[in-house]
Amino acid sequence: MAVFFSSMPTRFFKSFLFIFVFLFSHFFFLVPRVQAVGISPILVDIEKAPGENYFGKIRITNENNAETIYYLSVQNFVAKGEDGQQAFIPEDNSFGLAKWIIPEAKSIQIGPYGSKNISYSVVIPKKADPGGHYAALFVSTKPETEDSGSSVGVGAKTGVLFLARVAGDIRESAKVESFRIKNSGILNRLPAFFEVRIQNSGNVHLRPQGDIDIVNMFGHTVDRIPLNSLNGAVLPESIRRFEPTWAHTMVPAEGNWFTRELKNEWNNFAIGKYTATVHATYGRTNQPLTAEIQFWIIPWRIMLVAVLIFILLLLFIRGYNRLVVRAALKKRRS
């Protein structure tokens, strides 16, 4: 009986280890491998009149160690959210640009780590609506009927975004919907994370260009930050959020909670009242986009240390003066 109970932990451990190894190996070998694929370019900007054609090529790279067949498909998309994402329209509802993009083949076979070019044409109908049209040419490891994904860059499905501008009655109209600092209205240090939301109420995509000027309380411009450094587009009837940052450094300091933040305040030092102004333009005629906010930066840790140093200096001077006076009185009495 004693032998039986003494062997129970060992038996239990061996059983547990066997089950763990079995389940791990089972799931490890059953997890499907992601088929990697590279594609370039990732964005094509087209400007044509109705009835004109556009011709181009995309390069597909097989990043696997096995020969792979890639399938091509096209879907329209609209703006999703405010961060530049796309919402793709189901392929069975294809219209507009998705119908105009015609790849030279529906599939292409590429050897291990090989690359091939595939041509495509964009045929703009004579009665095409003027303005912006948007679609993606997808490259996938599965045919359309088997592929349930619908996002650029998900799994084995990636694609080229097409932004087409069809000439005609073009309406370019935009405004700054809101402008604020994300992290607070009163900061103790930089960085200041700005948020600029631009609304496009026209019928064609826009790429706003310009800066945010930072002016201190004395009226001096202390910095200038690009608004749209990545040249992002705002699609029609949507809002796009831009998030420029004002900072001296983005590398955080190390240490305990007080000394760390004290170093961060010193490395990203700014003090007082600041005014941030958006100076940007959009469209072919460089129409203006403007907005302004004010905010405060109060580095209270640096100010606290400065006050403590000042008090200690006063105490030292006062003590030193007392010593000098006592020494003088003592010398006079002697």
C-alpha positions, 0 to 999 in steps of 0.5 A: 500500500505504501509503495502504491501511494508513493508511486502516485505522484510519479504516475500522475506526472508521467500521465500529465506529461504524456497528455501535454505532449500529445495535445501540443504536437496535435495542435502544432501540426494541425495549425495551417501555415500562412502563405506569405505573398508580396505585392508592389506597388501597394497604391495606384493613383489614376486620373483619367477622363471618361472613355480613356484607358490606363495600363499598368503592372503589378509584381507578385512575389512568392515568399514561400519555399513551395510553388504557389498558385495565386488568384486575382480578384477585384472589389470596390471599397469605401472608407471605414472609420477615421484611420484610413481603413477600407470596408470592401463591398462583396464581389457579387455586388461589383460595379464601378471601378471593380468592373473597370479593372481587368487583369490579364489573367485570373491566376498566376503560378510562381515558383519558390521565392520567385516573382512575376509581373502581371499586367492589368488595364483600367477601362473607364466607360464613356458614361462614367460618373465624374469624381472618385472611384475606389477598388482593390486588386486582390492576390490570394492563395485561394479562388474567389469562391473559397476565399472568405477574407475581404481585407488587404493584408489578411492571411494569404490575401493582399492587394493593391489599392486603386484610387481613380479620379474621373474628370468632369464635374469635380467637387472639392470641399473639406473642413476641419471637423475638430482639432484637439490634444488627445492626452490633455489640455494641461500637460506637464511635458511633451509630447503633445499628441494632436488630433486633427479630423478633416471631413471631405464632403466632395466627390473625390479624394483629397490629400491635405498638405500643410503644418501645425505651427506651435507659438509660445506665449511671447509670440515666437514660433517654436516648432512646425509639425507636418500635418499629413506626413504620410500623404494620406487621402480623405475619401469622399463623404468621410472623415479622416483623422490625422495624429501629428506629434510635437516632441523633442524626443520619443525615447522615455527615461529610466528610473523610479517614478519621480526621477523617471518623470523628472528626466522626461520633463527635462528631455521634453521640456516646455513651459507656459501657454502655447497656441497650435494653429493648423495651416493646410490646403487641399485640392487643385486650387489649394483651398485653405484648412485652418483651426486653432487651439491653446494649451498649457505645459507646466513641468511641475516636477522641475518647478518643485525641484527648482523651488527646493533648490532656491529654498536651500540656497536661501538657507545656505546664504542666511546661515553663511551670513550669520556665521560671517556676522558672528565671526565679525562680532567675535573679532571686534570683542576680542 
